[in-house]
Amino acid sequence: MGTPADYTIIVLLVAMGVGLWTLLDRLTQLQRDVDALKRQVGVNDPPADAG
């Protein structure tokens, strides 16, 4: 059996992993939302008078 300090470290590492996973998931969703807004507004479309 491990000491209580060992279990505390494991729990903290798991909590940090979940937090990091959540942060990356929210950043990915934010990027998708920004891309969708750009498509909706037409930011990536070439100008109509370019040629």
Secondary structure as the mmCIF struct_conf table of DSSP 4:
data_model
#
loop_
_struct_conf.conf_type_id
_struct_conf.id
_struct_conf.beg_label_comp_id
_struct_conf.beg_label_asym_id
_struct_conf.beg_label_seq_id
_struct_conf.end_label_comp_id
_struct_conf.end_label_asym_id
_struct_conf.end_label_seq_id
HELX_RH_AL_P HELX_RH_AL_P1 PRO A 4 VAL A 41
TURN_TY1_P TURN_TY1_P1 GLY A 42 ASN A 44
BEND BEND1 ASP A 45 ASP A 45
HELX_LH_PP_P HELX_LH_PP_P1 PRO A 46 PRO A 47
TURN_TY1_P TURN_TY1_P2 ALA A 48 ASP A 49
#
